Amino acid sequence: MEAVSDLDTGKLTAWMAANVAGFAGPLTYAKFEGGQSNPTYRIDAASGSYVLRRKPFGPLLPSAHAVDREFRLIAGLHPTGFPVPQPYGLCEDDGVVGSAFYVMELVEGTTYWDGSLLNKTPAQRTAIYHEICDRLAQLHQTDYVAAGLGEYGKPGSYFERQVGRWTKQYRLAQTDDLTDVERLIEWLPRTLPPQTRTSIVHGDYRIDNMIFDHEQPRVKAVLDWELSTLGDPMADFSYLLMNWFVPANGASGIAGLPGAETGIPTVEQMVERYCAATGRDGIPDLNWYFAFGQFRLMSIVQGIKKRLLDGNASNAKAEETAARVPGLAASAWHFAELAGA
């Protein structure tokens, strides 16, 4: 937790008293460390603890940091039984804390920042990764129309829209000329895979965006829905599987670790489990999806780099993160070549 003084406690207390059922002040707050997107705070009050997520201060790229969409998504999902925090209220008035924000339940539990799960037994690792796979399958099988989210995304090809969106976002934040990026911007829209299903797509589904039960291999809450929409579920599944090709790095990367010795399922085992849970006969070649996923991540990191240069980055590690742009572009083009580019 990071002590900060960038929220007006008087205005926030008044807003929560008027909008959050059962709230009672006074309140204190601290900013969660980590995260490059929407600044997130723990609120402690006489009535209990809450989480507040707001847009960053300063100029923002169009459609980025849409906390109203995040709130709408968890408000739709929570009644279905899918594990998300209980939503309490959305404020779109910049006059309260300086930007739009929403308040939700604080879910207590464990976050696994390191996908290698060093302190777990092989059996525990297997159970945790099975749970990650099962919850993704549950999300992709959720009836989004019944959840009131039928208009949450646009019809048509998800990847066509996504390639266009992240190309545009990259251009708006561009600071350098990179050959690999220009190749990808030409190749990706020309080689779009067919979309056979539509589901809620999380957009950043990985182990450290979940809160697990302290004792059981059970996801209590999936967090960080900033990039969610309706789209091709292969986007989430391929994004999750990309971690099997990222070197073990103290984060979600686990390349070289899966197998019986560690208990971490292989890609093939994850595919088999996901297909069984979603009624699929199999999945398409993953390399195109990996190329797109790395391109999208590169575009997001380029946005962080631009905010850093503009003085609006929300995390102390932004400079280190920004330096990853060329490597991510090279990785994306590598997978494009494997896909036949």
C-alpha positions as CSV (number, residue, x, y, z in Angstrom):
1,M,0.0,0.0,0.0
2,E,1.2,3.5,-0.9
3,A,0.2,6.5,1.3
4,V,-1.1,9.3,-1.0
5,S,-3.2,12.4,-0.7
6,D,-4.8,12.8,-4.1
7,L,-8.5,12.1,-3.2
8,D,-10.7,14.6,-1.5
9,T,-11.9,12.7,1.6
10,G,-14.7,15.1,2.4
11,K,-16.3,14.9,-1.1
12,L,-15.7,11.2,-1.3
13,T,-17.2,10.5,2.1
14,A,-20.3,12.5,1.1
15,W,-20.6,10.7,-2.2
16,M,-20.3,7.3,-0.5
17,A,-22.8,8.1,2.2
18,A,-25.3,9.0,-0.6
19,N,-24.6,6.2,-3.0
20,V,-23.1,3.1,-1.2
21,A,-25.7,1.1,0.8
22,G,-24.7,0.7,4.5
23,F,-21.7,3.1,4.3
24,A,-20.6,4.9,7.4
25,G,-17.6,7.2,7.7
26,P,-15.1,8.5,8.5
27,L,-12.8,7.0,5.9
28,T,-9.1,6.7,5.1
29,Y,-7.5,5.4,1.9
30,A,-4.3,4.1,0.5
31,K,-3.3,3.4,-3.1
32,F,-2.6,-0.2,-4.2
33,E,0.9,-0.6,-5.6
34,G,1.2,-2.0,-9.1
35,G,-1.0,-1.6,-12.1
36,Q,-0.4,0.7,-15.0
37,S,-4.0,1.5,-16.0
38,N,-6.6,2.7,-13.6
39,P,-5.3,3.9,-10.2
40,T,-6.9,1.7,-7.5
41,Y,-7.3,2.5,-3.8
42,R,-8.3,0.7,-0.6
43,I,-10.9,2.6,1.3
44,D,-11.3,1.8,5.1
45,A,-14.3,3.2,6.8
46,A,-16.4,2.6,10.0
47,S,-18.7,0.4,7.9
48,G,-15.9,-1.8,6.4
49,S,-13.4,-1.8,3.6
50,Y,-14.0,-1.0,-0.1
51,V,-12.0,-0.7,-3.4
52,L,-12.1,2.4,-5.5
53,R,-10.9,2.5,-9.1
54,R,-10.7,5.8,-11.0
55,K,-9.4,7.1,-14.3
56,P,-5.9,8.5,-14.2
57,F,-5.5,12.3,-14.1
58,G,-4.3,14.2,-17.2
59,P,-5.1,13.7,-21.0
60,L,-6.1,10.2,-22.0
61,L,-6.4,8.3,-25.2
62,P,-9.9,7.9,-26.6
63,S,-11.8,4.9,-25.2
64,A,-9.0,4.1,-22.7
65,H,-9.6,3.8,-18.9
66,A,-13.4,3.3,-19.3
67,V,-14.2,2.7,-15.6
68,D,-17.9,3.0,-16.4
69,R,-17.6,-0.1,-18.7
70,E,-15.8,-2.0,-15.9
71,F,-18.5,-1.2,-13.5
72,R,-21.3,-2.2,-15.9
73,L,-19.5,-5.5,-16.6
74,I,-19.1,-6.6,-13.0
75,A,-22.6,-5.4,-12.2
76,G,-23.9,-7.7,-14.9
77,L,-21.7,-10.6,-14.0
78,H,-22.0,-10.6,-10.2
79,P,-25.6,-11.9,-10.1
80,T,-24.7,-14.8,-12.4
81,G,-22.4,-16.3,-9.8
82,F,-19.2,-15.7,-11.7
83,P,-16.6,-14.6,-9.2
84,V,-16.3,-10.8,-9.3
85,P,-16.5,-8.3,-6.5
86,Q,-19.9,-6.9,-5.5
87,P,-20.3,-3.5,-7.2
88,Y,-21.5,-0.6,-5.0
89,G,-21.6,2.5,-7.1
90,L,-20.4,4.4,-10.2
91,C,-19.6,8.2,-10.2
92,E,-19.1,9.9,-13.5
93,D,-18.9,13.4,-11.9
94,D,-15.2,14.6,-12.1
95,G,-15.9,17.0,-9.3
96,V,-15.8,14.3,-6.5
97,V,-12.2,12.9,-6.8
98,G,-11.1,14.6,-10.0
99,S,-12.1,11.9,-12.5
100,A,-14.8,9.2,-12.9
101,F,-14.6,6.3,-10.5
102,Y,-16.5,3.3,-9.1
103,V,-16.6,1.6,-5.7
104,M,-16.8,-2.2,-5.2
105,E,-16.4,-4.8,-2.5
106,L,-12.9,-5.5,-1.1
107,V,-12.4,-9.3,-1.6
108,E,-10.0,-10.8,0.9
109,G,-7.7,-13.6,-0.3
110,T,-4.4,-14.5,-2.0
111,T,-3.0,-13.1,-5.2
112,Y,-0.3,-15.3,-6.9
113,W,2.1,-12.8,-8.5
114,D,4.4,-15.6,-9.6
115,G,2.9,-18.2,-12.0
116,S,5.6,-20.7,-11.0
117,L,3.8,-21.0,-7.6
118,L,7.1,-21.8,-5.9
119,N,5.6,-22.5,-2.5
120,K,3.0,-24.9,-3.7
121,T,3.1,-28.7,-4.1
122,P,2.7,-30.2,-7.6
123,A,-0.9,-31.2,-6.7
124,Q,-1.7,-27.7,-5.5
125,R,-0.3,-26.2,-8.7
126,T,-2.4,-28.5,-10.8
127,A,-5.5,-27.6,-8.9
128,I,-4.8,-23.9,-9.2
129,Y,-4.2,-24.0,-13.0
130,H,-7.3,-26.2,-13.5
131,E,-9.3,-23.6,-11.6
132,I,-7.9,-20.8,-13.8
133,C,-8.9,-22.8,-16.9
134,D,-12.4,-23.7,-15.5
135,R,-13.2,-20.1,-14.6
136,L,-12.3,-18.9,-18.0
137,A,-14.5,-21.6,-19.5
138,Q,-17.3,-20.5,-17.1
139,L,-16.9,-16.9,-18.3
140,H,-17.0,-17.9,-22.0
141,Q,-20.1,-20.0,-21.3
142,T,-21.9,-17.2,-19.5
143,D,-25.2,-16.0,-21.2
144,Y,-24.2,-12.4,-21.6
145,V,-27.6,-11.4,-23.0
146,A,-29.3,-12.7,-19.8
147,A,-26.7,-10.8,-17.8
148,G,-27.8,-7.6,-19.4
149,L,-24.6,-7.3,-21.5
150,G,-26.0,-8.0,-24.9
151,E,-24.9,-4.5,-26.1
152,Y,-21.5,-4.7,-24.3
153,G,-19.6,-5.2,-27.6
154,K,-20.2,-4.5,-31.3
155,P,-21.3,-7.2,-33.7
156,G,-19.0,-8.5,-36.4
157,S,-15.4,-9.7,-36.3
158,Y,-13.8,-9.1,-32.9
159,F,-10.2,-9.4,-34.2
160,E,-10.9,-7.1,-37.1
161,R,-12.0,-4.4,-34.6
162,Q,-9.2,-5.2,-32.2
163,V,-6.5,-5.0,-34.8
164,G,-8.0,-1.6,-35.9
165,R,-8.3,-0.4,-32.3
166,W,-4.8,-1.2,-31.2
167,T,-3.3,0.1,-34.4
168,K,-5.1,3.4,-33.8
169,Q,-4.0,3.4,-30.1
170,Y,-0.4,2.7,-31.1
171,R,-0.5,5.5,-33.7
172,L,-1.9,8.0,-31.1
173,A,0.9,7.1,-28.6
174,Q,3.7,6.5,-31.2
175,T,7.1,7.9,-30.3
176,D,9.4,5.8,-32.5
177,D,9.5,4.1,-35.9
178,L,9.8,0.3,-35.5
179,T,10.0,-2.0,-38.6
180,D,8.4,-4.9,-36.8
181,V,5.4,-2.8,-35.8
182,E,4.9,-1.6,-39.4
183,R,5.1,-5.2,-40.7
184,L,2.4,-6.3,-38.1
185,I,0.1,-3.4,-39.0
186,E,0.2,-4.5,-42.6
187,W,0.0,-8.3,-41.9
188,L,-2.6,-8.7,-39.1
189,P,-5.7,-7.2,-40.8
190,R,-4.8,-9.2,-44.0
191,T,-4.8,-12.6,-42.2
192,L,-7.7,-12.4,-39.7
193,P,-8.9,-15.9,-38.5
194,P,-12.6,-16.7,-38.7
195,Q,-14.7,-16.1,-35.6
196,T,-16.9,-19.1,-34.7
197,R,-18.2,-18.0,-31.2
198,T,-18.9,-14.8,-29.3
199,S,-18.6,-14.5,-25.5
200,I,-17.6,-12.0,-22.8
201,V,-13.9,-11.5,-23.2
202,H,-11.9,-10.4,-20.1
203,G,-9.0,-9.0,-22.1
204,D,-6.2,-9.5,-19.5
205,Y,-6.9,-12.9,-18.1
206,R,-3.8,-14.1,-16.2
207,I,-3.0,-15.5,-12.7
208,D,-2.2,-12.2,-11.0
209,N,-5.5,-10.6,-12.0
210,M,-7.3,-13.1,-9.6
211,I,-7.9,-13.4,-5.9
212,F,-7.8,-16.9,-4.6
213,D,-9.2,-18.4,-1.4
214,H,-6.4,-18.5,1.3
215,E,-6.9,-22.2,1.8
216,Q,-8.6,-23.7,-1.3
217,P,-7.7,-23.6,-5.0
218,R,-10.8,-21.5,-5.7
219,V,-11.0,-18.1,-7.4
220,K,-12.9,-15.7,-5.2
221,A,-12.7,-12.7,-7.7
222,V,-11.4,-12.0,-11.2
223,L,-10.2,-8.4,-11.3
224,D,-9.2,-5.7,-13.9
225,W,-11.9,-5.8,-16.5
226,E,-10.7,-2.6,-18.2
227,L,-10.2,-4.3,-21.5
228,S,-13.4,-6.5,-21.4
229,T,-15.9,-6.6,-24.3
230,L,-17.9,-9.1,-26.3
231,G,-15.8,-10.9,-28.7
232,D,-14.0,-14.1,-29.7
233,P,-13.2,-16.3,-26.7
234,M,-10.0,-17.4,-28.4
235,A,-8.6,-14.0,-27.5
236,D,-8.7,-14.8,-23.8
237,F,-7.6,-18.4,-24.1
238,S,-4.7,-17.7,-26.4
239,Y,-3.7,-14.7,-24.1
240,L,-3.6,-17.1,-21.1
241,L,-1.6,-19.7,-23.0
242,M,0.9,-17.1,-24.1
243,N,2.3,-17.4,-20.6
244,W,3.5,-20.9,-21.4
245,F,5.9,-19.3,-23.9
246,V,7.1,-16.4,-21.8
247,P,10.2,-17.2,-19.7
248,A,9.6,-17.8,-16.0
249,N,10.1,-14.2,-14.7
250,G,8.6,-13.9,-11.3
251,A,5.3,-12.9,-13.0
252,S,2.9,-14.9,-15.1
253,G,5.4,-16.4,-17.5
254,I,6.0,-20.2,-17.0
255,A,7.9,-21.4,-20.0
256,G,9.9,-24.5,-19.3
257,L,8.0,-25.3,-16.1
258,P,4.9,-27.3,-17.1
259,G,5.0,-31.1,-16.7
260,A,4.4,-33.8,-14.2
261,E,7.4,-32.8,-12.0
262,T,6.0,-29.3,-11.2
263,G,2.3,-30.2,-11.6
264,I,1.7,-27.2,-13.9
265,P,-0.4,-28.5,-16.8
266,T,1.0,-28.5,-20.3
267,V,-0.5,-26.4,-23.1
268,E,-2.1,-29.6,-24.5
269,Q,-3.7,-30.4,-21.1
270,M,-5.0,-26.9,-20.8
271,V,-6.5,-27.1,-24.3
272,E,-8.1,-30.5,-23.6
273,R,-9.7,-29.2,-20.3
274,Y,-10.9,-26.0,-21.9
275,C,-12.4,-27.7,-24.9
276,A,-14.2,-30.3,-22.7
277,A,-15.7,-27.4,-20.6
278,T,-16.8,-25.4,-23.6
279,G,-17.9,-28.2,-26.0
280,R,-15.2,-27.5,-28.5
281,D,-13.7,-30.2,-30.8
282,G,-10.3,-28.3,-30.8
283,I,-8.8,-24.9,-31.3
284,P,-7.2,-23.2,-34.3
285,D,-3.4,-22.6,-34.8
286,L,-2.3,-20.4,-31.9
287,N,0.5,-18.5,-33.6
288,W,-1.7,-15.8,-35.2
289,Y,-3.4,-15.2,-31.9
290,F,0.0,-15.0,-30.1
291,A,1.2,-12.5,-32.7
292,F,-1.9,-10.4,-32.1
293,G,-1.6,-10.7,-28.4
294,Q,2.0,-9.5,-28.3
295,F,1.1,-6.7,-30.7
296,R,-1.8,-5.6,-28.4
297,L,0.5,-5.7,-25.4
298,M,3.1,-3.7,-27.2
299,S,0.5,-1.1,-28.0
300,I,-0.6,-0.9,-24.4
301,V,3.0,-0.5,-23.2
302,Q,3.5,2.2,-25.9
303,G,0.6,4.0,-24.2
304,I,2.4,3.8,-20.9
305,K,5.6,5.1,-22.5
306,K,3.6,8.1,-23.9
307,R,2.1,8.8,-20.5
308,L,5.5,8.6,-19.0
309,L,6.9,11.1,-21.4
310,D,3.8,13.3,-20.8
311,G,4.3,13.0,-17.0
312,N,1.0,11.1,-16.4
313,A,2.2,7.5,-15.7
314,S,0.6,6.1,-12.6
315,N,3.3,3.6,-11.5
316,A,6.9,4.0,-10.4
317,K,7.9,1.1,-12.7
318,A,6.5,2.8,-15.8
319,E,10.0,3.6,-17.2
320,E,11.0,0.0,-17.0
321,T,7.8,-1.1,-18.6
322,A,8.1,1.4,-21.4
323,A,11.5,0.0,-22.4
324,R,9.8,-3.3,-23.4
325,V,8.2,-1.9,-26.6
326,P,10.8,-3.1,-29.1
327,G,11.1,-6.5,-27.6
328,L,7.3,-7.0,-27.6
329,A,7.2,-5.9,-31.3
330,A,9.9,-8.4,-32.2
331,S,8.1,-11.2,-30.3
332,A,4.9,-10.4,-32.1
333,W,6.6,-10.6,-35.5
334,H,8.3,-13.9,-34.5
335,F,4.9,-15.5,-34.0
336,A,3.6,-13.9,-37.2
337,E,6.4,-15.7,-39.0
338,L,5.5,-19.0,-37.3
339,A,1.9,-18.4,-38.6
340,G,3.2,-18.0,-42.2
341,A,4.0,-14.3,-42.6
